[in-house]
Amino acid sequence: MRIRLYWLYIFLAITAACFFGYQHLQEPISYDFASEFDGNDYRNIYEFFTGVQTNYQVAFPFHQRILVPALASFVNSGDILYDFQLVNLIFTLLSVSITFLLWRQLGFDLKWFIAGFAWLLFHWTGLIRLNAFDPITVDVPLYFFQALFLWLIIKRKFIHLLWLAPLATIQKESFIALMIVLLIYAWWHNRKTEEGFYDLPLIAASLVLGVVAKSLVNGNFLPIEEGKGALITLGYHAKEALLNPFEIVRWLAAMAVAFGPALFLTFGRYARSFRYDNTRNLLVLFSAVYLGFGILAGGDMTRIIFLGFPFIATWIVYELKEVSTKQLLALGLLSLPLMMLYGSIPNPAFEWDAWQSWYPEFASTGFVLIVLGYVLIAWLIIDRLGRLSVTK
């Protein structure tokens, strides 16, 4: 039975309270003293749109992510942090709304809504806290666009991909990868089942519109210097991982921090219960894309993996929805340390080593092994609890 719609307003109220609460509790990055952060490039886009800069001085690949800086420039209050935070607030509320509708459509129980939104809102690298720390960002709409993308597919509203694909692409170009995966899978599914679930012409047209939008932005907003392109970037990071095998361990630890023992429990459930399920297949494919992005798309693995929340968290709940309340409580308690509820994210402009210690991709070898070991032990404990409850 679907949960009542009034729960949406409760979750939105909690979301708004969290958003404004962390505005006071979390110090934002001092961008002027932290030149390595992407926000400096997004600030350049914003200042170009507001007329502060007359030349477009933005590096690859950030130059093509114009949607959020453009929206923030429309506010143009004179305070760039306020302008981006306002856009972030709007998309935060939209993200929670569409995720609620998605999970309601899939028939998840209330306990999973509570667990999922708690993780999304209070995890240190989640929707609220990380973007209070790093507010000049384009990441927040990803949660909305990706959850909406998944909801539209499940509802078979493929016509709406015609506007979503180009809009989401100029927010972040990675959306094209999702469209390519969808098109390939849709062709395979229609061929395998002969049920015609997917409208292939609409999906293909949406992909084309996304590519056209990317090309138009790239043609009109040129980077300071040409980048190496997406495929070369992915290949470079793949090569680095092969040459430095401990990067694989860091990647696993980043998964562990981003989604805790629940993700590894999900891996196990999926491996033990293979079946052809269209919704499940979509969730697995899109989750795999983001887990792959974690090691192939950039150095900050934890943040990138968590950006796949609409897919990965939904897949986790889809696989684990039959677990007992007792097992879910154990999962929640053992996952709490990973949320880092007790502190604020250090300001890397002044506490670089402390900031790095929060991230498995940058932290010391010992910390990485401790985190990964803890999560794997927690996974084994929870999995054992589940097996015991079945035998009884």
Salt bridges, closest charged atoms under 4 A:
ASP32 OD1 - ARG43 NH1 3.01
ASP139 OD1 - LYS172 NZ 2.80
ASP139 OD2 - ARG303 NH1 2.65
GLU173 OE2 - ARG65 NH2 2.74
GLU195 OE2 - HIS189 NE2 2.62
GLU247 OE2 - ARG250 NE 3.85
ASP277 OD2 - ARG275 NE 3.92
ASP300 OD2 - ARG303 NE 2.56
GLU319 OE2 - ARG280 NE 2.46
ASP383 OD1 - ARG272 NH2 3.33
ASP383 OD2 - ARG387 NE 2.99
